[in-house]
Amino acid sequence: MANSNLRGIDVKKGEPIDRALKRLKTKLDTEGILEEMRRRRAFETPTTRYQRKQRSAPKRNKIRWRYVSDEGRKSEESATADS
């Protein structure tokens, strides 16, 4: 019985182990597993948790602002094109 919760990759025939490890690391990094594992390694006080979230907030907001501003720009362009 296969466990669907297992993360992994299939190593292709003739593929170097280094490349397979790189693919695995990339996959785990995109899913956030490595970051969570590092975070859970030791107890984190509420203050340090707040500080960590504040450090990452500008990046999240910049990405969010980019999509919001693009949508606003598109609606302005369509409004001026209709006129």
N, C-alpha and C positions, 0 to 999 in steps of 0.2 A: 504494500500500500504506500503510494507516494505521498509525501507531505508537501502540500502546496505552499507552506510558509517558508520553505527553504529558499535561500537566495543562492544563485550560482550561475555559471556559464558552461557551455559545452565547448570543450577544447577540440578544435578541428584537427583533422589528420595532417601531420606535418607542420602544425603551427608551433612556433617557439613558445616555451613556457613563459618567457618574459612578456610577450605580447598578450598571452592569455591572462596573466596577472594584471597587466595594465587595463584590460577590458573589465576584469572583475572589480578593480579598484575604482574605475570610472563609474561603473554601475552602482556600487555601494555609495559612492560620493554623491551621485545625483539623487539617490533615494534618501540621503541624509543619515544613513546608518552609522557611518564612521563618526560623524559629529556627535550623534546621540550616545554612542559607546564611550567616547572620550568624556562627555559630560557626565555620564552616570558612573564613571570610574571612581569619583570621590564626591563627598557631600558638598552641596553648593548652598551657601547661605542665601536667604531671601535678598540681601543687599547685593551680593555678587550676581545673582540671577537678574535682578533689575538692571544692573550695570551692563551685563551682557546683552540684554534685550535692547537697551538704549544705544549701544554701539552698533547693533545691526539694523536699527530702525531707519537711519538715513538711506541705506541701500534699498530697503524695501519700499520706502516712500518715493525714492527716485524712479524706481521701476514702475510703480503705480502711477506716478505723475506723468511719466512718458506716455502711457496708454491713455490716460484721461485727456491729456493735452492733444494727442493725435486725434481722438474722437471729436473733440471740440473743433479742431482745425478742419477736419473733414466736413463737419456740418456747416461751418462758416463758408468753406469753398463751394459747397453745393448751393447755399443760399445766395451767394454772389453770382454763381453761374445761372441760376434760375431767373435772376433779375434782368 
